[in-house]
């Protein structure tokens, strides 16, 4: 079982891809690198069981990747750092949350990163709460309260995020109200440096609507999100 979920390329000869591998049972995080001619596996020091869902690279040998740690039920975060023997992926400590927590997306800028996902992942949006964590370059901390991105009386999950800075992020995903409907609706949330604020977003489908990717321009707040 070998799966790649995300890729980031700085040039035609420098790419990082992440995902997971396993043998019919436990899965482990997987990282591979492209040098313009071939792909090669990269070791991850002290890799716990889990998978990686998203990876952005800001510079050569400077990348962050996030996913889920099935051993601790916490967000799995690893960083690619330069060393004398070549780039190495190192597992980073993330905040401990009582519920199972996973990260679906991450966005980085010159001095930090924000990862987004959900807690209490049991397969239905209305039983989940949004969660965001901030990487300072040295440690991971919660960014806003758990569930602060949930619409009123509902559950929600973020699938992707795009940040311009520590006070300007846009996350997208889906939410659902257990008492009204089990079908998800699109969710767009903006981080202003203090709180996550929900923005109105279209729901063209009669049954399910969700967003799982976003990109924004560096010079303005213009963003495009995609999903189904």
N, C-alpha and C positions, 0 to 999 in steps of 0.2 A: 504494500500500500504506500504509494508515493504521490503526494499532492503538492502543487505549488499554488499559492493563493494570491501573491502580490509580487510586483517587480518595480524596481527603481533603477533608472539608467542615467548616468551623468554624461555618457558619450557612447559611441558605437563600440567601444572597447572596454566599457566599464559598467557592468550591471550587477545588481544583487536581487536574488529572488528568494522568497521564504514560503514555508508551508509546513508539512509534517510527513512522517513516515512511520510505518508500523508493520506488524506481522500478524494481522487478524485479531489483535487484542489491544494492547497499550500502544499509543502513538507518542512520538517524540518530535520536538521541533526540528525543522530541516532548513538549512541555508545553503544556497549555491551561488557561485560567482561566475561571471562571463568576462573573458579577457579579449573578446573579439574573434577568437578562433575556437574555443571550446568551453564547456561548462565543467566546473569542479565543485565537489562537496567541500563545505567549510565546517570544521568542528565547532561545537558550542560548549564552552567550559561549564561543567556541572549542570548539564541540561536536564531539567526535570521532565516528567511526562507532560505532554501538552502539544499545542500547535501554534503556529504563527500566522496571523491574518493580514498584516499590513506592514510595509517597510518604505520609509522615505530616506533618501540619502542627500545630505547637504553639501558634502565634499568627498573627495577620494578617501576611502577608508573611514568615513565618518557617517554612520547610519544608525538608526534606531528601528527596532521591530517589536511589535506587540501581538499578543494573542491570549491564550488561556493556559493556565497551569492546572492540570487535572489532579495534581498531588496536593496542592495547598488550596485549591478552589479559588485562586486569586488571579489577577491579571499577570500574564507572563510578559516581561520586558527584557530585551537583550540589547546591548550596544556593541557596535563594531568599532574597535579602537585600534590605531596603529601601534605596532610594537617592533622591536628589533628583528624578530623572526617573521614578520608579516602581520597583516590585520588579523585580529582575534575577536570572536563574539563572546561577550561576557554577560552572564545573567545578572540582572539588577533587582534589588529588593523593591517591592511595591507595597502600598498600604494594605493591611489586613482588614477585610470586611467579613462580617458574619456569614453573609450569603455567598453562594458561588458567583464569581465575577469573571467576565471575559471582556476583552477589548477587540473591537472590529476594525477600528481605523485609527490612524495617527497622522499628525501633521507637524512638521518642524520648521523652525526659522533659525536665524543665526545664533540665538542664545537660549533656545528651549524647544520643547515639544509639548503637545497635548494629545492624549489618547482618549478615545471615547468608546463606550460599549454599554453593557447593562449588567445588573446583578440579578440573582435568582433565576437563572436561565433554565426554564422547564418547558419551553416550547410554545408558550402563548404570550403575546405582547402584554396583555392586561395583568400578568403576574410578574412583570419585570419592572425594574426601576433604572432610569438612566444614570450613568456614572461617567465622570471625566477625571482624569489625572494629569498632573502637570510635571514635566521633567525640567528641572532647573539646570541641568548639566552635571549635577552631583547627586540628586535624590528625587524620588517620585513623591508627590503629595496630592491629596484630593483637590480638585478645582471646583468649588461650589459644593453644596450639599448633595448627598445621594438622592436621586429622584427629583432634583430641582428642575430638570427639563421635562418632567411629566406634565401633560395637560391635567387639569383639575379632575380628580376622581378617576384616574386612568393609570394604565401601565404604559411603558414606552421603552424603546431601544434605539440607540444611535448606531448607525452603520459606517459612517464616514465623517471626516472633519477636515476643514481647511482653515489654517490660521495665518494671519499676517503678523501678529505679535501676541504678547501675553494678554492684551486687552481687546483683541479683535479675532474672534473665531466664529465659524459657522458650522454647525453639526446637522446632519440629516439622518433620518431613519423612519420609524413608524410608531404609532400608538394605537391603543384600542381601549374602549370603555366596557368593562365586564357586564355592566348593568344595561347597556344600550345595544351593543353589537359585539360580536367576536371578530369581525373583519377589521384589519388594520387600516389606518389613515396615514397620509404622509405627515412627517414631522420635520420642521425646520426650526432650529434654535440658534440664537446668537449670544455669544459671551462678550460682555462689555467691560470685563475687568472686575466686576462685582457679582453678577448673577447671570444665569442663562434665561433668556427671554424668548418665548415662542413667537414665531412669525406666521401669518396666514399663508397657507400653501394649497394649491389645487388638488382635488381628488376626482379625476375623470372616470375612474372605474366604479361600477356598482358594487363590487364585492371587496376586492383587496387593492390597496394602494400603499406603496412604500418607496423610499429613496435609498439607494445604497452607494452613491458616488457623488462627489462634488469637486469642483475646481473653481478657484477665484483668481482674479487678476491681482497683481502685487500693488498696483497703483490706485485701486479703488475698491469699493465694496461690491462690484459686479461679480456675481457668481452664477454658475450653471450646475444644476443637480440632475441626476438621472436615476431611473429605477423602473418600476413596472406597476 
